[in-house]
Amino acid sequence: MNKDLIIDVGESGVEIALLEDKRLVELHKEHPNSNHAAGDVYLGQVKKIMAGLNAAFIDVGAERDGFLHYLDLGYNFLKIQDFVGKCVSGNIEGAKTSKKVEPELDKNGLITNVLKQGQLVLTQITKEPISTKGPRLSGEISFAGRYVVLVPFGKKISISQKIKSIEERKRLRRLLMSIKPENVGLIIRTAAEGKSVAELDSDVKDLNSKWESIIKGLNKATPPLRLISELDASMAMLRDFLSDEYNNVYVNDANLYDELREYIKSIYPEKEDILKLYKLQTPIFEQFSVANQIRNSFGKVVTIRSGIYLIIEQTEAMAVIDVNSGNRSKSSQDQEENALMVNTEAAIEIARQLRLRDMGGIIVIDFIDMASGINRKKLYDTMTEEMKRDKARHTILPLSKFCLMQITRQRVRPATVVEVSELCPTCGGSGKIKSSINVVDEIKNDVKFLAQEQNEKKLTIVTHPFVEAYMKKGIFKKPYKKWEKDYSIKLKIEHSNDLSITEYNFLNSNGDKIEL
């Protein structure tokens, strides 16, 4: 599979599109000066203890306080707190050389026994602020590199389960034991397989320097304070995804191009040539057909080929996706076979949509009904295979007898939303407008006012063509004729295509518009 990364730097921020075989599968937007991103480390302060939730709200400078649950404190929380307390008081050397042994945190303990209001807490953001909720926090600090993850105050060296070779696992463990800094734990990522000790050592040193910078930042610090930021989105994607499958990385900004070039040199020097500076006048997203795919891929209704379409409804906590066969239902194939083909195509597109929109929480999919248990298993296997490309943690449940599939997907930031429609100026998004008879009643009241209060003797009423037809040929046999008799006024009805169905104007005998 060929992968291209298209990076568009504009005034509103940086947009990053990931293409797989020229097909848009991920879209990320990074706003300038954005705070509280997943991975950022903050020195916060406890604002409120919620014993009933066994959690605390922490001030990290966000619009709403962050949420820290007891189970997210981590086993080494007491060690970290003791260390932070000494660093903040100015005794950094004492914190580093301290031999005090703090016990591991009891997983069945209570938040009230660990935290108190006003206490300083070192936390890391695991979920960005979403809607009315503040950021989700963790007391277990970690730093992800290309090959390893460094965990301060950890003890173990863990290895990714995706590395299957026993010999390779032994080799990596032996190498990492020889280069592991004191008082940290390491998690070996899948990308470390086959890498040399020099490459691993460079990654570990880079991550350890981050922890050292946090220690320096804690010296007499006052909360809320951001101590370190996660890499920006473009570099984080290169760190996590860059592989031999990448063909090109295009960027339209010279400064970011230089930064990315240096970063690629440090993490993957043999792929340096894939980075290219885009210089054409055509907008970069237009040049690589990203803009067109965005327009066709977002919105409530998503059309697939062969007439199949999806209806996607999103709320804060969950999303519902309805699969519709459309014109495919007219196929001459057997109903069960047709349903399987429709559902299979839909599953492939849904897996793409989840990544593209970065949808999280609970997703319920209503597939076309299938009576065969074998076919339902085939569909489940298809969805499982397609979701393997998704880096976000997810769980897929088998289809129910009603052909409903439930998926839970990790959510660390708000879902990506691209507006491809506008609010209707007439109905205000409700889908309903005033009935014609109500509009006519409003016109009648205005005619009465102008005739009796303003002493107008001749008026021209300009309306939408539909309302004009209603007034001239409606069920009340030209109601405006009755108004002429009742209010002693001469009326003329005209139409204008520029007016909405609920709009109308009055012109006096001189043809001037009357403001009401």
NORHUGI-V322579 format. One record per backbone hydrogen bond with DSSP energy under -0.5 kcal/mol. NH is the residue of the N-H (numbers start at 1). CO is the residue of the C=O. If there is no record, write none. Layout:
BEGIN
<<NH | CO> <NH | CO>>
END
This chain:
BEGIN
<<3 | 245> <4 | 19> <5 | 248> <6 | 4> <6 | 17> <7 | 5> <7 | 250> <8 | 6> <8 | 15> <9 | 7> <10 | 8> <10 | 13> <13 | 10> <14 | 30> <15 | 8> <15 | 13> <16 | 28> <17 | 6> <18 | 26> <19 | 4> <19 | 17> <20 | 23> <21 | 2> <21 | 19> <23 | 20> <24 | 22> <25 | 18> <26 | 18> <28 | 16> <30 | 14> <31 | 29> <34 | 31> <39 | 125> <40 | 37> <41 | 228> <42 | 123> <43 | 225> <44 | 42> <44 | 121> <45 | 59> <46 | 119> <47 | 57> <48 | 57> <50 | 48> <50 | 55> <51 | 49> <53 | 50> <54 | 50> <55 | 50> <56 | 68> <57 | 48> <58 | 56> <58 | 66> <59 | 45> <60 | 58> <66 | 58> <67 | 135> <68 | 56> <68 | 66> <70 | 54> <72 | 69> <73 | 70> <77 | 74> <80 | 76> <81 | 77> <82 | 78> <83 | 79> <84 | 80> <85 | 81> <86 | 82> <87 | 83> <88 | 84> <89 | 85> <90 | 87> <91 | 86> <92 | 90> <95 | 91> <96 | 92> <97 | 93> <98 | 94> <102 | 100> <105 | 75> <109 | 106> <113 | 110> <114 | 111> <115 | 111> <118 | 46> <119 | 116> <121 | 44> <123 | 42> <123 | 121> <124 | 138> <125 | 40> <126 | 136> <127 | 136> <128 | 412> <130 | 133> <133 | 130> <135 | 64> <136 | 127> <137 | 67> <138 | 124> <139 | 72> <140 | 72> <141 | 139> <143 | 150> <145 | 148> <149 | 187> <150 | 143> <151 | 185> <152 | 150> <153 | 183> <154 | 151> <158 | 156> <158 | 186> <160 | 188> <163 | 160> <164 | 162> <169 | 165> <170 | 166> <171 | 167> <172 | 168> <173 | 169> <174 | 170> <175 | 171> <176 | 172> <177 | 173> <178 | 174> <179 | 175> <180 | 176> <184 | 181> <185 | 151> <186 | 156> <187 | 149> <188 | 158> <189 | 147> <189 | 187> <192 | 189> <193 | 190> <195 | 192> <200 | 196> <201 | 197> <202 | 198> <203 | 199> <204 | 200> <205 | 201> <206 | 202> <207 | 203> <208 | 204> <209 | 205> <210 | 206> <211 | 207> <212 | 208> <213 | 209> <214 | 210> <215 | 211> <216 | 212> <217 | 213> <218 | 214> <219 | 216> <220 | 87> <221 | 218> <224 | 43> <225 | 43> <227 | 41> <227 | 225> <228 | 41> <236 | 232> <237 | 233> <238 | 234> <239 | 235> <240 | 236> <241 | 237> <242 | 238> <246 | 243> <247 | 3> <248 | 3> <249 | 274> <250 | 5> <251 | 276> <252 | 7> <257 | 253> <258 | 254> <259 | 255> <260 | 256> <261 | 257> <262 | 258> <263 | 259> <264 | 260> <265 | 261> <266 | 262> <267 | 263> <268 | 264> <269 | 265> <271 | 268> <272 | 269> <274 | 271> <275 | 272> <276 | 249> <278 | 251> <278 | 276> <286 | 283> <287 | 283> <288 | 284> <289 | 286> <290 | 285> <291 | 285> <293 | 289> <294 | 290> <295 | 291> <296 | 292> <297 | 293> <298 | 294> <302 | 300> <302 | 310> <303 | 301> <304 | 308> <307 | 304> <308 | 305> <309 | 324> <310 | 302> <311 | 322> <312 | 300> <312 | 310> <313 | 311> <313 | 320> <315 | 318> <319 | 362> <320 | 313> <321 | 364> <322 | 311> <323 | 366> <324 | 309> <324 | 322> <328 | 325> <329 | 326> <330 | 327> <331 | 328> <338 | 334> <339 | 335> <340 | 336> <341 | 337> <342 | 338> <343 | 339> <344 | 340> <345 | 341> <346 | 342> <347 | 343> <348 | 344> <349 | 345> <350 | 346> <351 | 347> <352 | 348> <353 | 349> <354 | 350> <355 | 351> <356 | 352> <357 | 353> <358 | 354> <359 | 354> <361 | 409> <362 | 317> <363 | 407> <364 | 319> <365 | 405> <366 | 321> <367 | 365> <367 | 403> <376 | 372> <377 | 373> <378 | 374> <379 | 375> <380 | 376> <381 | 377> <382 | 378> <383 | 379> <384 | 380> <385 | 381> <386 | 382> <387 | 383> <388 | 385> <389 | 386> <390 | 387> <391 | 389> <395 | 408> <397 | 406> <400 | 404> <403 | 400> <405 | 365> <407 | 363> <408 | 395> <409 | 361> <410 | 393> <416 | 357> <419 | 417> <420 | 418> <428 | 424> <430 | 427> <438 | 435> <439 | 435> <440 | 436> <441 | 437> <442 | 438> <443 | 439> <444 | 440> <445 | 441> <446 | 442> <447 | 443> <448 | 444> <449 | 445> <450 | 446> <451 | 447> <452 | 448> <453 | 449> <454 | 449> <456 | 450> <459 | 490> <460 | 507> <461 | 492> <462 | 460> <462 | 505> <463 | 461> <463 | 494> <464 | 503> <468 | 464> <469 | 465> <470 | 466> <471 | 467> <472 | 468> <473 | 469> <474 | 470> <477 | 474> <480 | 471> <481 | 478> <482 | 478> <482 | 479> <483 | 479> <484 | 480> <485 | 481> <486 | 482> <487 | 483> <488 | 484> <489 | 484> <490 | 457> <491 | 489> <492 | 459> <494 | 461> <494 | 492> <496 | 463> <499 | 496> <503 | 500> <505 | 462> <506 | 514> <507 | 460> <508 | 512> <511 | 508> <514 | 506> <515 | 513>>
END
